[in-house]
Amino acid sequence: MRQHEITEILNRPLSQELLARDITRLAYVAADGTPRTVPIGFTWNGTEIVMCTTTNAPKLAALRANPAVALTIDTEVHPPKILLIRGRAELDLVQGIPEEYLQMNGSYEMTPEQRVEWEAEVRSLYDSMVRVVVRPTWAKLIDFETTLPSPVEELIRQRAERQNA
C-alpha cells in the first residue's frame, strides 16, 4: 500500500475519531510462535501509534524477534466502526514516564485529586518504560455503510453478477 493511500484513509473523519480512542488491540507473534492479541492504551501523534509498556513485558522479546504487528481500533455499537492498521513496532526505552503514557490515560474519568494520586503512583512504580511505536504501512477503515470487509465486498459483487446473468 502506498503512503498517500494510507494517509488518505487515516485522515478520514471516522479514522480520526477512532484514532482519538483510548484502547487498541495489538496483535503480534509471541516468542513461542503463537499469535497474541492484547488490549493496550495508545495515542496517535499524527504519523504514528504510540503505546507504552513495562520494561519487563513479555511482548517486548517477541517484538524484538518479529516486529510485524497489526492493530484494531473499533467501537462497541452496531454497525461497528473498525480501523485496521499494520506496521512494524519500534521499541524505545525511556527513563521515567513517557509523556504519551500520561496522555493516553488522560481521558479516563478521574477527579483532579484522583489524577494527582494516579500520577504519583505511576511515577513511584516505573523507573523507565518502553515506547512501542508503530508507523502504519497498511490501513483499512470499515464502517459497514460506505466500506465493508473485502470478503463481503466480493460476495456482493458475485451476487450482482449472478443476478445480471
N, C-alpha and C positions, 0 to 999 in steps of 0.2 A: 504494500500500500504506500502511495506517495505521501510525503509530508503535507502537501497542500490539501489532500483529501482528509487526512487525519485532523488537520486544523479546522477544516470546514465543519466536520462532524462535532468536534469538541467546542466550537464556538456557537453552535445552535443554542437557542434559549433553553430548551429542555435539558441539553447536556450540561449547560452552566448551572441549572437548578440541581441536577444530580451531583455535579462536582462540588456543590456547596453543602452536601450532606456530611454526616459525621463518620459513617462506617462504610467500609468497602469489604469485600471478601477477596482475600489474597490466596490465589492458587499457585502451588509450586510442587516440585518433586522432592520428597523427603530423602534423607540420606539412605534409607533402605530401599529406595527406588519406587515407593508407592506414592500416589498423589495425596496431597493435603490441601485443605481449604480452611482458612482461619479468618474470622472477622477481626478487623483491626481499624483503629481510628486513622484518619488521613486528612491532609489538606491538599489543595490544588493551588499551585503558585502561578498558574497561567501557562506553564510549559511542562510541569512535572507533578506527579503524585508523590507526596512525601508522607511516609509513615515512620513512626519511631517505636523502638522496642528495647527491651533489656539487653545488656551485653551477653547474658547467658542464655538467650532464647535459642532453642533447638533449630529454629528455622534458619538461623544465620549460617551454620555449617552447610546446610542444604543449599542456600542461596549462593554461597561461595563456590560450591561444586557445580551448580547449574543455575545461573541467574535468570533463566527464562521464567516469566511469570504471566499470569492472567488475573485481571481484576474484574469484579462485578459490582456495580453500584446500582441499586434498584429501590423501588417503592413497594409498599405493602398494600396497595389498593388495586382494584380491578378497573380497567386493564392495567397491568403493571407497566411501569416505565423502566427500561433497563439500558444501562450503558456498559458495554463490554470493552475492555482495554487489554492489549497485550504489550509487553515490553521486556526490558531486562532490568533487573534490580542492581543498583549500585549501592554499596554499603559504605557509610561514612561514620566513623567513630567520633563522637562529640563529647568533650569534657563538660560535665554539668548537664543541664536540661536544655535540649534544643527548643528554640522559640516555637517551632512548628508544633511540638508536643503540647505546649501551653495553649496555642491557638486552636488545635483540633479538639481540645477539651473545653473550649470557651463557650460552646453552645449548650452544654448540659445545664439543666436547671439547678442553679445554686444561688443561695443568697450571697451577698458580698462577704458576709462572715464565713460562710461555708467555703467560698472560693479561697479566702486567705488561709484557712485551715488546710484545704486540699493542697494548695501550692506549697505550704510549709512541709506537709507530709511527703510530697513528691521530692522536694529539694533535699530532705533528710534521708530519703531512701536511695536515690540514684546519684552516684559519683559521676557516672557517664551513661550515655545511651548511644544506640546506633540508629542513624537515619537510614531508612530504606527508601531510595529514590528511584522512581520509575518514569522514564520518558516514553510516552506512548509511541509504539511502532505500528500499531493497528488499532482501529476503533470502530465500533458499530453501535448505533443508537436504535433501540426498538421501542416503539410506543403503541403498537397494535392498532394504530389509526392510520398513520402515514408510512410506517415502516413495520416490517414483520420479520420473524426469523427466516433465514434463507430457505430452509426446507418447506416452510409453509408457503412462501412465495412460489416455489417450484410446483407444489400441489395445485395452487390456484391457476398457474399457467397451464398445467396439464389438463385441469378440468375445463378451462376455456377452449383448449384445442379439441377435446372430446366433444364439447357442445357445438363447436363450429364445423366438425367433421361431417 
